[in-house]
Amino acid sequence: MLGELRGVLIVVVFAGGPHTAPRVELARQTLAGRQPAAVFLTGADFPREAAAETAALAAALPETPFLRDASRTTLESAWTVARRIRERYPTGATVLIVTSNYHAARAMWLVRGLLPGRYAVETAESADLRVRDFFRSRLTRVLLRGELVSWLYGFPVGLALRPLQTLGVLALGVAVMRWKRRRRAGRPAAGR
């Protein structure tokens, strides 16, 4: 899959608690011999959860800028990263999402909905969970249930983004993100 990708390569590594380190290691292995234009490290878990692996990835890609996003959700990370990719690479690029096998479909669904057709979106998946472990591991059950619940909002949002992106209405997403940040910071939202 990655061997067929052409043009500017952007890598987005989604953090994921105990699965952050394997995701970063997968990015390092997948990018061996390549020099992407940028690597985005998304999620509040960086660099705490994968400090050694992140340092190894940075050492393997000395010419590549590493960009951080401390979003707390996949949806927020997708909004932020897609906006930054559109700003930095307006003519298009190939975006490689590196995440866990149970998370890849939703992350790709959201990012594809936020990037117009001139961007190709692919995934590299870390095999963090196996469905057969559902009855053996409490962590597996919790993560898979959480992913299912996340699809309940992620799927409709992804559907809504597809027609909106072609109309250029992504400003709504930026306004919502700013409103959420103001609420978190304790500042009143505009218009109150």
C-alpha positions in Angstrom: 0.0 0.0 0.0 2.5 2.6 1.1 4.9 1.7 -1.8 2.2 3.0 -4.3 1.8 6.4 -2.6 3.0 9.4 -4.6 3.7 13.1 -4.1 3.9 14.9 -0.8 3.6 12.5 2.2 2.1 13.7 5.5 2.0 11.3 8.4 -0.6 11.6 11.2 0.0 9.4 14.3 -3.0 9.2 16.6 -2.1 8.7 20.3 -4.1 6.1 22.2 -3.1 5.6 25.8 -1.4 2.2 26.2 -1.3 1.8 22.4 0.5 5.0 21.6 4.0 3.4 21.7 3.2 0.6 19.2 1.6 3.2 16.9 4.7 5.4 16.9 6.9 2.3 16.4 4.8 1.3 13.4 5.2 4.8 11.9 9.0 4.5 12.3 9.0 1.1 10.6 6.6 2.1 7.8 8.6 5.2 7.0 12.0 3.5 6.8 13.8 5.0 3.9 11.2 7.8 3.3 11.3 11.4 4.3 7.7 12.7 4.8 7.0 16.4 4.5 5.6 16.5 8.0 4.6 14.2 10.9 1.6 15.2 13.1 1.5 13.7 16.6 -2.1 14.0 17.7 -3.7 13.6 21.1 -3.2 14.6 24.7 -1.1 11.4 25.4 2.0 12.6 23.5 4.8 12.6 24.4 4.2 11.0 27.9 3.0 7.7 26.6 5.7 7.1 24.0 8.7 9.3 24.8 11.3 6.7 23.7 9.5 5.7 20.5 8.9 9.3 19.6 12.6 10.1 20.1 13.5 7.2 17.8 11.0 8.3 15.2 12.5 11.9 15.3 16.0 10.5 15.0 15.0 8.4 12.0 13.5 11.5 10.3 16.0 14.3 11.0 14.7 16.6 8.1 11.0 16.2 8.9 9.1 18.7 11.0 7.1 17.2 13.9 3.9 19.1 14.6 1.9 18.5 17.8 -1.8 18.6 18.4 -3.0 18.1 22.0 -6.7 17.4 21.2 -8.5 15.1 23.5 -10.8 13.3 20.9 -10.3 11.8 17.5 -12.9 14.2 16.1 -11.1 17.3 17.5 -7.7 15.9 16.2 -9.2 15.3 12.8 -10.5 18.9 12.6 -7.2 20.4 13.7 -4.9 18.3 11.6 -7.0 18.6 8.4 -7.1 22.4 8.8 -3.3 22.5 9.2 -2.7 20.2 6.3 -5.0 22.3 4.0 -3.1 25.4 5.1 0.4 24.0 4.7 -0.3 21.9 1.6 -3.2 23.5 -0.4 -2.4 21.7 -3.6 -2.9 18.3 -2.1 -0.9 15.5 -0.5 -1.0 11.9 0.5 -2.0 11.6 4.2 -0.9 8.4 6.0 -2.9 7.8 9.2 -1.0 5.6 11.7 -3.3 4.2 14.4 -4.6 1.0 15.9 -6.6 -1.6 14.0 -9.8 -0.9 16.0 -9.4 2.9 15.5 -8.3 3.2 11.9 -11.7 3.1 10.1 -13.2 5.9 12.2 -10.0 8.1 12.0 -9.8 7.6 8.2 -13.6 8.3 7.9 -13.3 11.6 9.7 -10.0 12.8 8.0 -11.3 11.9 4.6 -14.5 13.9 5.3 -12.4 16.9 6.1 -9.9 16.9 3.2 -11.1 17.6 -0.3 -10.5 15.1 -3.2 -7.0 16.3 -4.0 -5.8 14.6 -0.8 -5.3 10.8 -0.7 -5.9 9.3 2.8 -4.4 5.9 3.6 -3.8 4.0 6.9 -1.1 1.9 8.6 -2.7 -0.1 11.4 -1.1 -1.4 14.5 -2.6 -4.7 15.5 -3.3 -3.7 19.1 -6.6 -5.5 19.6 -7.9 -8.9 18.5 -11.6 -9.5 18.6 -11.0 -13.0 20.0 -9.7 -11.2 23.2 -13.1 -9.5 23.7 -14.1 -12.1 26.3 -10.6 -12.4 27.8 -9.5 -8.8 28.3 -11.3 -6.1 30.1 -9.2 -3.4 28.3 -10.3 -4.9 24.9 -14.0 -4.8 25.9 -13.7 -1.2 27.1 -11.8 0.0 24.0 -14.1 -1.8 21.5 -17.2 -0.5 23.3 -15.7 3.0 23.3 -15.0 2.8 19.6 -18.6 1.7 19.0 -20.0 4.6 20.9 -17.6 7.0 19.1 -19.0 5.8 15.8 -22.5 7.0 16.9 -21.3 10.6 16.6 -18.4 10.0 14.2 -20.4 8.4 11.4 -23.0 11.2 11.1 -20.3 13.9 11.4 -18.3 12.2 8.7 -21.4 12.0 6.5 -22.2 15.7 7.1 -18.6 16.7 6.3 -18.6 15.2 2.8 -21.0 17.7 1.1 -20.0 20.5 3.4 -16.3 20.3 2.4 -17.1 20.9 -1.2 -19.1 24.0 -0.3 -16.3 25.4 1.8 -18.4 25.5 5.0 -15.6 24.1 7.3 -15.5 27.5 9.0 -18.4 26.1 11.1 -16.0 23.5 12.5 -13.4 26.2 13.3 -16.0 28.3 15.1 -17.1 25.3 17.1 -13.5 24.4 18.1 -12.9 28.0 19.2 -16.1 28.0 21.2 -15.1 24.8 22.9 -11.6 26.2 23.7 -13.2 29.3 25.2 -15.5 27.2 27.4 -12.5 25.1 28.6 -10.5 28.2 29.4 -13.4 29.6 31.4 -14.0 32.6 29.0 -17.5 33.4 28.0 -18.5 32.5 24.5 -19.0 35.3 22.0 -22.5 36.7 21.9 -23.2 36.3 25.6 
